[in-house]
Amino acid sequence: MQKIIDLNCDMGEGFGHWVLGEAPDEDLMALISSANIAAGFHAGDPNSMDRVIKLAQVYGVGLGAHPGYRDLQGFGRRFIQTTHEELVNDIIYQVGAVREFGRRHGIRLQHVKPHGALYMEAARNEELSRHMIESLGAISGDLLIYCMGVSKTYEVAKRLGHPVVREFYADRDYGTDGAIVFTRRVGRPDPEAIAQKCLRACLEGKVTTVEGKDIDIAFESICFHSDTPGALDIGRAIRATLTENGIHIAPASAVLETA
């Protein structure tokens, strides 16, 4: 049973006057314990980073960089063929932007979570994961990496002794291999059903797959997405259900300290 858990969400996902998702960052920030800040390549710009990171400081939320492919038009959900060196340089560039805005507002960078197609590519690509983790380790050996428990990213991080956080995806479906089932179109899910799914995962360590089979799942953080329709109601339902059942929500750094 999970008695303490991190609740994370992707934040600042807009660019200029364009905003993806219907939930205001201010309302979401009050519900979560860790925030993944869009760093300019798939979404986000200097003004949005400054605004959302300031909110993270106000609400005491763990600060995370959310680097993606250089793909504003496709929202970082399209695979881009390039070298691992170039990808890692892009990641470091974006991490640096979030870290410096964090310093401006007196909040330390807690974690890095790759976005979208980059997250999924690292999950299956051991060499990319190794290069990324070694490079991030050179920046800060205690910088947490967020990933799926069944990913190459997790395997490499554990092998290298780098701190890592496994995620449970509240608003995504699972396959029998324990990985999320990627979809470009997400309908408006039932917030209460999602909350109960999260509660069961915390209490029993189980999730039901799209094939209808129950599988084991282990994690330190629950993720929901700000661009999922009804994200605010989803976040409220998850937080209320977990806390009502004695599960404390805290930033990932605090969760790992209790492990």
NUNU-590096 format. One record per residue (C-alpha): residue number from 1; x, y, z. Coordinates in pm, 1 decimal. Layout:
<pts>
<pt><nr>NUM</nr><c1>X</c1><c2>Y</c2><c3>Z</c3></pt>
...
</pts>
This chain:
<pts>
<pt><nr>1</nr><c1>0.0</c1><c2>0.0</c2><c3>0.0</c3></pt>
<pt><nr>2</nr><c1>123.3</c1><c2>348.0</c2><c3>-93.2</c3></pt>
<pt><nr>3</nr><c1>84.7</c1><c2>583.4</c2><c3>206.9</c3></pt>
<pt><nr>4</nr><c1>259.2</c1><c2>875.3</c2><c3>35.7</c3></pt>
<pt><nr>5</nr><c1>252.6</c1><c2>953.9</c2><c3>-336.5</c3></pt>
<pt><nr>6</nr><c1>353.8</c1><c2>1231.5</c2><c3>-575.3</c3></pt>
<pt><nr>7</nr><c1>88.9</c1><c2>1381.7</c2><c3>-804.4</c3></pt>
<pt><nr>8</nr><c1>236.2</c1><c2>1542.5</c2><c3>-1116.7</c3></pt>
<pt><nr>9</nr><c1>93.9</c1><c2>1729.4</c2><c3>-1413.8</c3></pt>
<pt><nr>10</nr><c1>230.6</c1><c2>1887.6</c2><c3>-1731.6</c3></pt>
<pt><nr>11</nr><c1>206.0</c1><c2>2266.9</c2><c3>-1706.2</c3></pt>
<pt><nr>12</nr><c1>255.6</c1><c2>2582.9</c2><c3>-1911.9</c3></pt>
<pt><nr>13</nr><c1>155.3</c1><c2>2408.6</c2><c3>-2232.8</c3></pt>
<pt><nr>14</nr><c1>93.7</c1><c2>2702.8</c2><c3>-2456.5</c3></pt>
<pt><nr>15</nr><c1>289.2</c1><c2>2948.8</c2><c3>-2668.3</c3></pt>
<pt><nr>16</nr><c1>225.4</c1><c2>3322.3</c2><c3>-2679.6</c3></pt>
<pt><nr>17</nr><c1>-153.1</c1><c2>3368.6</c2><c3>-2692.8</c3></pt>
<pt><nr>18</nr><c1>-211.8</c1><c2>3001.6</c2><c3>-2777.1</c3></pt>
<pt><nr>19</nr><c1>-302.2</c1><c2>2769.5</c2><c3>-2487.3</c3></pt>
<pt><nr>20</nr><c1>-361.1</c1><c2>2395.6</c2><c3>-2508.6</c3></pt>
<pt><nr>21</nr><c1>-613.7</c1><c2>2258.2</c2><c3>-2263.4</c3></pt>
<pt><nr>22</nr><c1>-906.9</c1><c2>2410.4</c2><c3>-2079.3</c3></pt>
<pt><nr>23</nr><c1>-779.9</c1><c2>2410.8</c2><c3>-1718.6</c3></pt>
<pt><nr>24</nr><c1>-598.8</c1><c2>2722.1</c2><c3>-1587.0</c3></pt>
<pt><nr>25</nr><c1>-247.9</c1><c2>2651.0</c2><c3>-1458.5</c3></pt>
<pt><nr>26</nr><c1>-333.7</c1><c2>2833.3</c2><c3>-1135.9</c3></pt>
<pt><nr>27</nr><c1>-616.4</c1><c2>2591.6</c2><c3>-1054.1</c3></pt>
<pt><nr>28</nr><c1>-415.1</c1><c2>2281.8</c2><c3>-1141.0</c3></pt>
<pt><nr>29</nr><c1>-111.1</c1><c2>2394.2</c2><c3>-943.4</c3></pt>
<pt><nr>30</nr><c1>-318.0</c1><c2>2400.6</c2><c3>-623.9</c3></pt>
<pt><nr>31</nr><c1>-390.7</c1><c2>2027.2</c2><c3>-664.3</c3></pt>
<pt><nr>32</nr><c1>-52.4</c1><c2>1877.1</c2><c3>-748.3</c3></pt>
<pt><nr>33</nr><c1>281.0</c1><c2>1818.9</c2><c3>-576.2</c3></pt>
<pt><nr>34</nr><c1>515.3</c1><c2>1824.2</c2><c3>-880.3</c3></pt>
<pt><nr>35</nr><c1>490.1</c1><c2>2023.7</c2><c3>-1203.8</c3></pt>
<pt><nr>36</nr><c1>646.3</c1><c2>1942.7</c2><c3>-1542.0</c3></pt>
<pt><nr>37</nr><c1>710.4</c1><c2>2277.7</c2><c3>-1712.3</c3></pt>
<pt><nr>38</nr><c1>702.4</c1><c2>2297.8</c2><c3>-2092.6</c3></pt>
<pt><nr>39</nr><c1>1044.9</c1><c2>2432.5</c2><c3>-2186.7</c3></pt>
<pt><nr>40</nr><c1>991.5</c1><c2>2588.1</c2><c3>-2528.8</c3></pt>
<pt><nr>41</nr><c1>1037.1</c1><c2>2313.5</c2><c3>-2786.6</c3></pt>
<pt><nr>42</nr><c1>696.0</c1><c2>2141.0</c2><c3>-2788.5</c3></pt>
<pt><nr>43</nr><c1>520.7</c1><c2>2423.8</c2><c3>-2600.2</c3></pt>
<pt><nr>44</nr><c1>607.9</c1><c2>2705.9</c2><c3>-2363.7</c3></pt>
<pt><nr>45</nr><c1>800.7</c1><c2>3027.9</c2><c3>-2397.2</c3></pt>
<pt><nr>46</nr><c1>1001.5</c1><c2>3249.7</c2><c3>-2159.1</c3></pt>
<pt><nr>47</nr><c1>693.0</c1><c2>3433.5</c2><c3>-2034.6</c3></pt>
<pt><nr>48</nr><c1>491.4</c1><c2>3118.7</c2><c3>-1970.5</c3></pt>
<pt><nr>49</nr><c1>785.7</c1><c2>2951.1</c2><c3>-1797.8</c3></pt>
<pt><nr>50</nr><c1>834.1</c1><c2>3251.6</c2><c3>-1572.9</c3></pt>
<pt><nr>51</nr><c1>463.2</c1><c2>3267.9</c2><c3>-1485.5</c3></pt>
<pt><nr>52</nr><c1>412.3</c1><c2>2897.8</c2><c3>-1412.7</c3></pt>
<pt><nr>53</nr><c1>739.4</c1><c2>2851.9</c2><c3>-1222.6</c3></pt>
<pt><nr>54</nr><c1>640.9</c1><c2>3145.0</c2><c3>-1002.0</c3></pt>
<pt><nr>55</nr><c1>315.3</c1><c2>2958.9</c2><c3>-929.8</c3></pt>
<pt><nr>56</nr><c1>510.6</c1><c2>2645.0</c2><c3>-839.3</c3></pt>
<pt><nr>57</nr><c1>708.4</c1><c2>2846.9</c2><c3>-586.7</c3></pt>
<pt><nr>58</nr><c1>392.0</c1><c2>2996.6</c2><c3>-435.0</c3></pt>
<pt><nr>59</nr><c1>222.4</c1><c2>2656.8</c2><c3>-397.1</c3></pt>
<pt><nr>60</nr><c1>533.2</c1><c2>2470.0</c2><c3>-280.2</c3></pt>
<pt><nr>61</nr><c1>525.4</c1><c2>2234.9</c2><c3>-580.1</c3></pt>
<pt><nr>62</nr><c1>829.6</c1><c2>2035.2</c2><c3>-694.7</c3></pt>
<pt><nr>63</nr><c1>975.5</c1><c2>2194.1</c2><c3>-1008.0</c3></pt>
<pt><nr>64</nr><c1>1038.4</c1><c2>1980.7</c2><c3>-1314.1</c3></pt>
<pt><nr>65</nr><c1>1161.4</c1><c2>2043.8</c2><c3>-1668.1</c3></pt>
<pt><nr>66</nr><c1>951.8</c1><c2>1888.5</c2><c3>-1945.5</c3></pt>
<pt><nr>67</nr><c1>1178.3</c1><c2>1882.8</c2><c3>-2253.4</c3></pt>
<pt><nr>68</nr><c1>1046.3</c1><c2>1758.1</c2><c3>-2584.2</c3></pt>
<pt><nr>69</nr><c1>1130.5</c1><c2>1725.2</c2><c3>-2949.0</c3></pt>
<pt><nr>70</nr><c1>1171.0</c1><c2>2054.6</c2><c3>-3137.8</c3></pt>
<pt><nr>71</nr><c1>814.2</c1><c2>2026.9</c2><c3>-3266.3</c3></pt>
<pt><nr>72</nr><c1>581.5</c1><c2>2316.0</c2><c3>-3183.8</c3></pt>
<pt><nr>73</nr><c1>344.9</c1><c2>2234.3</c2><c3>-3468.9</c3></pt>
<pt><nr>74</nr><c1>304.4</c1><c2>1871.5</c2><c3>-3363.5</c3></pt>
<pt><nr>75</nr><c1>318.8</c1><c2>1942.0</c2><c3>-2988.9</c3></pt>
<pt><nr>76</nr><c1>620.4</c1><c2>1714.6</c2><c3>-2955.2</c3></pt>
<pt><nr>77</nr><c1>416.4</c1><c2>1405.0</c2><c3>-3034.9</c3></pt>
<pt><nr>78</nr><c1>591.8</c1><c2>1326.7</c2><c3>-3362.7</c3></pt>
<pt><nr>79</nr><c1>910.2</c1><c2>1120.4</c2><c3>-3371.7</c3></pt>
<pt><nr>80</nr><c1>1205.1</c1><c2>1312.5</c2><c3>-3516.2</c3></pt>
<pt><nr>81</nr><c1>1497.1</c1><c2>1119.8</c2><c3>-3661.9</c3></pt>
<pt><nr>82</nr><c1>1822.3</c1><c2>1268.1</c2><c3>-3535.7</c3></pt>
<pt><nr>83</nr><c1>2133.7</c1><c2>1172.4</c2><c3>-3340.4</c3></pt>
<pt><nr>84</nr><c1>2133.8</c1><c2>1096.1</c2><c3>-2969.7</c3></pt>
<pt><nr>85</nr><c1>2391.9</c1><c2>1370.7</c2><c3>-2921.6</c3></pt>
<pt><nr>86</nr><c1>2160.2</c1><c2>1630.4</c2><c3>-3074.7</c3></pt>
<pt><nr>87</nr><c1>1862.5</c1><c2>1508.7</c2><c3>-2873.2</c3></pt>
<pt><nr>88</nr><c1>2051.9</c1><c2>1520.3</c2><c3>-2545.7</c3></pt>
<pt><nr>89</nr><c1>2183.4</c1><c2>1868.6</c2><c3>-2627.2</c3></pt>
<pt><nr>90</nr><c1>1823.6</c1><c2>1978.7</c2><c3>-2687.6</c3></pt>
<pt><nr>91</nr><c1>1724.2</c1><c2>1828.5</c2><c3>-2351.4</c3></pt>
<pt><nr>92</nr><c1>2007.7</c1><c2>2002.9</c2><c3>-2166.6</c3></pt>
<pt><nr>93</nr><c1>1917.0</c1><c2>2333.7</c2><c3>-2332.5</c3></pt>
<pt><nr>94</nr><c1>1555.4</c1><c2>2308.1</c2><c3>-2217.1</c3></pt>
<pt><nr>95</nr><c1>1645.5</c1><c2>2187.9</c2><c3>-1867.7</c3></pt>
<pt><nr>96</nr><c1>1874.6</c1><c2>2488.3</c2><c3>-1831.1</c3></pt>
<pt><nr>97</nr><c1>1593.3</c1><c2>2728.0</c2><c3>-1918.6</c3></pt>
<pt><nr>98</nr><c1>1360.9</c1><c2>2587.7</c2><c3>-1651.6</c3></pt>
<pt><nr>99</nr><c1>1640.0</c1><c2>2568.3</c2><c3>-1394.3</c3></pt>
<pt><nr>100</nr><c1>1736.1</c1><c2>2934.1</c2><c3>-1439.7</c3></pt>
<pt><nr>101</nr><c1>1378.7</c1><c2>3060.3</c2><c3>-1411.5</c3></pt>
<pt><nr>102</nr><c1>1352.3</c1><c2>2845.1</c2><c3>-1099.2</c3></pt>
<pt><nr>103</nr><c1>1660.2</c1><c2>3012.7</c2><c3>-954.7</c3></pt>
<pt><nr>104</nr><c1>1505.9</c1><c2>3349.4</c2><c3>-1030.0</c3></pt>
<pt><nr>105</nr><c1>1208.7</c1><c2>3261.0</c2><c3>-810.7</c3></pt>
<pt><nr>106</nr><c1>1400.8</c1><c2>3075.2</c2><c3>-542.0</c3></pt>
<pt><nr>107</nr><c1>1286.0</c1><c2>2724.7</c2><c3>-633.2</c3></pt>
<pt><nr>108</nr><c1>1524.5</c1><c2>2438.1</c2><c3>-696.7</c3></pt>
<pt><nr>109</nr><c1>1487.4</c1><c2>2207.1</c2><c3>-998.1</c3></pt>
<pt><nr>110</nr><c1>1362.6</c1><c2>1871.5</c2><c3>-868.7</c3></pt>
<pt><nr>111</nr><c1>1324.7</c1><c2>1656.5</c2><c3>-1179.1</c3></pt>
<pt><nr>112</nr><c1>1329.6</c1><c2>1607.4</c2><c3>-1553.9</c3></pt>
<pt><nr>113</nr><c1>1050.7</c1><c2>1434.3</c2><c3>-1741.8</c3></pt>
<pt><nr>114</nr><c1>1081.2</c1><c2>1400.9</c2><c3>-2121.2</c3></pt>
<pt><nr>115</nr><c1>763.4</c1><c2>1488.1</c2><c3>-2309.9</c3></pt>
<pt><nr>116</nr><c1>550.4</c1><c2>1292.8</c2><c3>-2555.1</c3></pt>
<pt><nr>117</nr><c1>730.9</c1><c2>1113.9</c2><c3>-2835.9</c3></pt>
<pt><nr>118</nr><c1>1070.4</c1><c2>1180.7</c2><c3>-2674.7</c3></pt>
<pt><nr>119</nr><c1>953.8</c1><c2>1011.0</c2><c3>-2352.5</c3></pt>
<pt><nr>120</nr><c1>837.2</c1><c2>707.3</c2><c3>-2548.8</c3></pt>
<pt><nr>121</nr><c1>1155.0</c1><c2>690.9</c2><c3>-2759.1</c3></pt>
<pt><nr>122</nr><c1>1374.6</c1><c2>700.5</c2><c3>-2448.6</c3></pt>
<pt><nr>123</nr><c1>1154.2</c1><c2>433.0</c2><c3>-2292.7</c3></pt>
<pt><nr>124</nr><c1>1250.1</c1><c2>181.9</c2><c3>-2562.8</c3></pt>
<pt><nr>125</nr><c1>1597.8</c1><c2>311.6</c2><c3>-2653.8</c3></pt>
<pt><nr>126</nr><c1>1865.8</c1><c2>204.9</c2><c3>-2406.5</c3></pt>
<pt><nr>127</nr><c1>2146.1</c1><c2>402.2</c2><c3>-2570.8</c3></pt>
<pt><nr>128</nr><c1>1946.1</c1><c2>725.9</c2><c3>-2573.2</c3></pt>
<pt><nr>129</nr><c1>1843.3</c1><c2>672.2</c2><c3>-2210.6</c3></pt>
<pt><nr>130</nr><c1>2202.9</c1><c2>608.4</c2><c3>-2105.2</c3></pt>
<pt><nr>131</nr><c1>2332.4</c1><c2>918.2</c2><c3>-2286.4</c3></pt>
<pt><nr>132</nr><c1>2053.2</c1><c2>1131.4</c2><c3>-2139.5</c3></pt>
<pt><nr>133</nr><c1>2097.2</c1><c2>1006.1</c2><c3>-1782.1</c3></pt>
<pt><nr>134</nr><c1>2475.7</c1><c2>1036.3</c2><c3>-1788.6</c3></pt>
<pt><nr>135</nr><c1>2447.8</c1><c2>1392.4</c2><c3>-1920.0</c3></pt>
<pt><nr>136</nr><c1>2186.9</c1><c2>1492.3</c2><c3>-1662.9</c3></pt>
<pt><nr>137</nr><c1>2399.3</c1><c2>1330.5</c2><c3>-1393.8</c3></pt>
<pt><nr>138</nr><c1>2686.3</c1><c2>1556.3</c2><c3>-1494.3</c3></pt>
<pt><nr>139</nr><c1>2459.1</c1><c2>1856.0</c2><c3>-1427.7</c3></pt>
<pt><nr>140</nr><c1>2325.7</c1><c2>1726.5</c2><c3>-1097.9</c3></pt>
<pt><nr>141</nr><c1>2356.0</c1><c2>1379.2</c2><c3>-954.0</c3></pt>
<pt><nr>142</nr><c1>2034.7</c1><c2>1420.2</c2><c3>-753.4</c3></pt>
<pt><nr>143</nr><c1>1815.9</c1><c2>1542.0</c2><c3>-1042.8</c3></pt>
<pt><nr>144</nr><c1>1524.6</c1><c2>1295.6</c2><c3>-1054.0</c3></pt>
<pt><nr>145</nr><c1>1426.1</c1><c2>1130.1</c2><c3>-1381.5</c3></pt>
<pt><nr>146</nr><c1>1055.3</c1><c2>1050.1</c2><c3>-1437.6</c3></pt>
<pt><nr>147</nr><c1>971.7</c1><c2>745.9</c2><c3>-1651.1</c3></pt>
<pt><nr>148</nr><c1>762.4</c1><c2>429.4</c2><c3>-1681.9</c3></pt>
<pt><nr>149</nr><c1>864.6</c1><c2>137.5</c2><c3>-1465.5</c3></pt>
<pt><nr>150</nr><c1>883.2</c1><c2>-95.2</c2><c3>-1767.6</c3></pt>
<pt><nr>151</nr><c1>1109.2</c1><c2>141.9</c2><c3>-1963.8</c3></pt>
<pt><nr>152</nr><c1>1473.5</c1><c2>123.0</c2><c3>-2063.3</c3></pt>
<pt><nr>153</nr><c1>1504.6</c1><c2>461.5</c2><c3>-1894.9</c3></pt>
<pt><nr>154</nr><c1>1420.8</c1><c2>302.9</c2><c3>-1560.0</c3></pt>
<pt><nr>155</nr><c1>1655.9</c1><c2>8.4</c2><c3>-1618.3</c3></pt>
<pt><nr>156</nr><c1>1947.0</c1><c2>235.0</c2><c3>-1708.0</c3></pt>
<pt><nr>157</nr><c1>1885.3</c1><c2>476.3</c2><c3>-1419.7</c3></pt>
<pt><nr>158</nr><c1>1881.9</c1><c2>192.0</c2><c3>-1167.5</c3></pt>
<pt><nr>159</nr><c1>2197.1</c1><c2>41.1</c2><c3>-1317.7</c3></pt>
<pt><nr>160</nr><c1>2379.7</c1><c2>374.5</c2><c3>-1305.2</c3></pt>
<pt><nr>161</nr><c1>2255.0</c1><c2>453.1</c2><c3>-955.8</c3></pt>
<pt><nr>162</nr><c1>2073.7</c1><c2>767.5</c2><c3>-1070.2</c3></pt>
<pt><nr>163</nr><c1>1757.2</c1><c2>862.5</c2><c3>-873.5</c3></pt>
<pt><nr>164</nr><c1>1446.8</c1><c2>773.5</c2><c3>-1070.8</c3></pt>
<pt><nr>165</nr><c1>1069.4</c1><c2>807.7</c2><c3>-1027.0</c3></pt>
<pt><nr>166</nr><c1>824.7</c1><c2>562.5</c2><c3>-1180.4</c3></pt>
<pt><nr>167</nr><c1>493.2</c1><c2>703.8</c2><c3>-1299.2</c3></pt>
<pt><nr>168</nr><c1>138.1</c1><c2>572.5</c2><c3>-1298.0</c3></pt>
<pt><nr>169</nr><c1>-72.0</c1><c2>729.4</c2><c3>-1572.1</c3></pt>
<pt><nr>170</nr><c1>-415.9</c1><c2>820.2</c2><c3>-1441.3</c3></pt>
<pt><nr>171</nr><c1>-567.1</c1><c2>930.9</c2><c3>-1772.8</c3></pt>
<pt><nr>172</nr><c1>-403.6</c1><c2>677.7</c2><c3>-2005.4</c3></pt>
<pt><nr>173</nr><c1>-478.3</c1><c2>310.7</c2><c3>-2064.3</c3></pt>
<pt><nr>174</nr><c1>-231.5</c1><c2>25.9</c2><c3>-2008.1</c3></pt>
<pt><nr>175</nr><c1>-137.5</c1><c2>-276.0</c2><c3>-2217.2</c3></pt>
<pt><nr>176</nr><c1>-47.8</c1><c2>-615.9</c2><c3>-2073.3</c3></pt>
<pt><nr>177</nr><c1>322.2</c1><c2>-529.2</c2><c3>-2107.5</c3></pt>
<pt><nr>178</nr><c1>277.0</c1><c2>-260.2</c2><c3>-1841.3</c3></pt>
<pt><nr>179</nr><c1>333.0</c1><c2>27.4</c2><c3>-2085.3</c3></pt>
<pt><nr>180</nr><c1>80.8</c1><c2>298.3</c2><c3>-2162.3</c3></pt>
<pt><nr>181</nr><c1>-121.3</c1><c2>267.6</c2><c3>-2480.7</c3></pt>
<pt><nr>182</nr><c1>-39.0</c1><c2>577.1</c2><c3>-2683.1</c3></pt>
<pt><nr>183</nr><c1>-328.4</c1><c2>762.3</c2><c3>-2843.7</c3></pt>
<pt><nr>184</nr><c1>-349.8</c1><c2>1101.0</c2><c3>-3011.7</c3></pt>
<pt><nr>185</nr><c1>-716.9</c1><c2>1152.3</c2><c3>-2930.4</c3></pt>
<pt><nr>186</nr><c1>-831.3</c1><c2>1133.3</c2><c3>-2570.6</c3></pt>
<pt><nr>187</nr><c1>-1202.7</c1><c2>1168.8</c2><c3>-2494.3</c3></pt>
<pt><nr>188</nr><c1>-1350.1</c1><c2>1322.4</c2><c3>-2179.3</c3></pt>
<pt><nr>189</nr><c1>-1299.7</c1><c2>1051.3</c2><c3>-1916.6</c3></pt>
<pt><nr>190</nr><c1>-1501.5</c1><c2>1003.9</c2><c3>-1598.0</c3></pt>
<pt><nr>191</nr><c1>-1308.8</c1><c2>1176.1</c2><c3>-1314.2</c3></pt>
<pt><nr>192</nr><c1>-1444.8</c1><c2>942.1</c2><c3>-1047.2</c3></pt>
<pt><nr>193</nr><c1>-1351.3</c1><c2>633.2</c2><c3>-1247.0</c3></pt>
<pt><nr>194</nr><c1>-997.4</c1><c2>768.4</c2><c3>-1286.7</c3></pt>
<pt><nr>195</nr><c1>-977.1</c1><c2>846.5</c2><c3>-916.0</c3></pt>
<pt><nr>196</nr><c1>-1082.8</c1><c2>492.3</c2><c3>-827.2</c3></pt>
<pt><nr>197</nr><c1>-827.3</c1><c2>354.3</c2><c3>-1072.4</c3></pt>
<pt><nr>198</nr><c1>-556.1</c1><c2>555.6</c2><c3>-893.2</c3></pt>
<pt><nr>199</nr><c1>-680.1</c1><c2>448.3</c2><c3>-550.0</c3></pt>
<pt><nr>200</nr><c1>-673.2</c1><c2>80.9</c2><c3>-646.3</c3></pt>
<pt><nr>201</nr><c1>-322.7</c1><c2>119.0</c2><c3>-788.5</c3></pt>
<pt><nr>202</nr><c1>-207.3</c1><c2>272.6</c2><c3>-458.8</c3></pt>
<pt><nr>203</nr><c1>-383.5</c1><c2>20.7</c2><c3>-234.7</c3></pt>
<pt><nr>204</nr><c1>-340.9</c1><c2>-299.0</c2><c3>-436.7</c3></pt>
<pt><nr>205</nr><c1>-63.6</c1><c2>-226.6</c2><c3>-687.4</c3></pt>
<pt><nr>206</nr><c1>-294.2</c1><c2>-335.7</c2><c3>-970.5</c3></pt>
<pt><nr>207</nr><c1>-434.4</c1><c2>-184.7</c2><c3>-1290.1</c3></pt>
<pt><nr>208</nr><c1>-671.7</c1><c2>-330.8</c2><c3>-1548.9</c3></pt>
<pt><nr>209</nr><c1>-540.1</c1><c2>-331.7</c2><c3>-1906.2</c3></pt>
<pt><nr>210</nr><c1>-726.7</c1><c2>-258.2</c2><c3>-2229.2</c3></pt>
<pt><nr>211</nr><c1>-742.7</c1><c2>-635.7</c2><c3>-2274.8</c3></pt>
<pt><nr>212</nr><c1>-927.7</c1><c2>-667.9</c2><c3>-1943.3</c3></pt>
<pt><nr>213</nr><c1>-641.7</c1><c2>-831.6</c2><c3>-1753.6</c3></pt>
<pt><nr>214</nr><c1>-516.4</c1><c2>-717.4</c2><c3>-1413.9</c3></pt>
<pt><nr>215</nr><c1>-141.2</c1><c2>-657.6</c2><c3>-1395.3</c3></pt>
<pt><nr>216</nr><c1>96.0</c1><c2>-547.3</c2><c3>-1120.2</c3></pt>
<pt><nr>217</nr><c1>207.6</c1><c2>-184.7</c2><c3>-1125.1</c3></pt>
<pt><nr>218</nr><c1>470.5</c1><c2>-12.1</c2><c3>-911.0</c3></pt>
<pt><nr>219</nr><c1>521.7</c1><c2>364.2</c2><c3>-899.0</c3></pt>
<pt><nr>220</nr><c1>609.8</c1><c2>666.9</c2><c3>-688.8</c3></pt>
<pt><nr>221</nr><c1>414.3</c1><c2>930.7</c2><c3>-880.7</c3></pt>
<pt><nr>222</nr><c1>71.5</c1><c2>961.8</c2><c3>-1044.2</c3></pt>
<pt><nr>223</nr><c1>48.7</c1><c2>1167.6</c2><c3>-1363.2</c3></pt>
<pt><nr>224</nr><c1>-250.8</c1><c2>1332.4</c2><c3>-1524.6</c3></pt>
<pt><nr>225</nr><c1>-231.9</c1><c2>1567.4</c2><c3>-1821.9</c3></pt>
<pt><nr>226</nr><c1>-343.0</c1><c2>1929.8</c2><c3>-1830.5</c3></pt>
<pt><nr>227</nr><c1>-461.6</c1><c2>1890.3</c2><c3>-2191.6</c3></pt>
<pt><nr>228</nr><c1>-692.6</c1><c2>1596.8</c2><c3>-2113.7</c3></pt>
<pt><nr>229</nr><c1>-1054.4</c1><c2>1718.5</c2><c3>-2138.0</c3></pt>
<pt><nr>230</nr><c1>-1185.3</c1><c2>1773.7</c2><c3>-1786.8</c3></pt>
<pt><nr>231</nr><c1>-832.3</c1><c2>1785.0</c2><c3>-1638.6</c3></pt>
<pt><nr>232</nr><c1>-935.5</c1><c2>2008.7</c2><c3>-1348.7</c3></pt>
<pt><nr>233</nr><c1>-1215.8</c1><c2>1774.4</c2><c3>-1240.5</c3></pt>
<pt><nr>234</nr><c1>-978.8</c1><c2>1478.8</c2><c3>-1281.1</c3></pt>
<pt><nr>235</nr><c1>-714.9</c1><c2>1640.5</c2><c3>-1059.8</c3></pt>
<pt><nr>236</nr><c1>-971.1</c1><c2>1731.0</c2><c3>-796.3</c3></pt>
<pt><nr>237</nr><c1>-1116.5</c1><c2>1380.7</c2><c3>-793.1</c3></pt>
<pt><nr>238</nr><c1>-776.7</c1><c2>1210.7</c2><c3>-763.9</c3></pt>
<pt><nr>239</nr><c1>-659.7</c1><c2>1436.3</c2><c3>-482.3</c3></pt>
<pt><nr>240</nr><c1>-984.2</c1><c2>1409.7</c2><c3>-286.4</c3></pt>
<pt><nr>241</nr><c1>-1007.3</c1><c2>1032.2</c2><c3>-321.2</c3></pt>
<pt><nr>242</nr><c1>-647.8</c1><c2>968.3</c2><c3>-220.3</c3></pt>
<pt><nr>243</nr><c1>-648.9</c1><c2>1200.6</c2><c3>78.7</c3></pt>
<pt><nr>244</nr><c1>-985.0</c1><c2>1067.5</c2><c3>198.9</c3></pt>
<pt><nr>245</nr><c1>-826.7</c1><c2>723.7</c2><c3>205.3</c3></pt>
<pt><nr>246</nr><c1>-523.8</c1><c2>826.5</c2><c3>407.5</c3></pt>
<pt><nr>247</nr><c1>-278.4</c1><c2>867.6</c2><c3>120.8</c3></pt>
<pt><nr>248</nr><c1>-57.6</c1><c2>1175.0</c2><c3>159.8</c3></pt>
<pt><nr>249</nr><c1>37.8</c1><c2>1374.2</c2><c3>-151.7</c3></pt>
<pt><nr>250</nr><c1>391.6</c1><c2>1516.7</c2><c3>-155.4</c3></pt>
<pt><nr>251</nr><c1>666.1</c1><c2>1608.4</c2><c3>-405.4</c3></pt>
<pt><nr>252</nr><c1>861.2</c1><c2>1315.8</c2><c3>-549.8</c3></pt>
<pt><nr>253</nr><c1>1175.2</c1><c2>1406.6</c2><c3>-357.5</c3></pt>
<pt><nr>254</nr><c1>982.8</c1><c2>1355.9</c2><c3>-30.1</c3></pt>
<pt><nr>255</nr><c1>825.4</c1><c2>1032.3</c2><c3>-155.2</c3></pt>
<pt><nr>256</nr><c1>1166.4</c1><c2>882.4</c2><c3>-234.2</c3></pt>
<pt><nr>257</nr><c1>1294.7</c1><c2>972.0</c2><c3>112.1</c3></pt>
<pt><nr>258</nr><c1>1028.6</c1><c2>744.8</c2><c3>264.4</c3></pt>
<pt><nr>259</nr><c1>1097.9</c1><c2>451.9</c2><c3>31.1</c3></pt>
</pts>
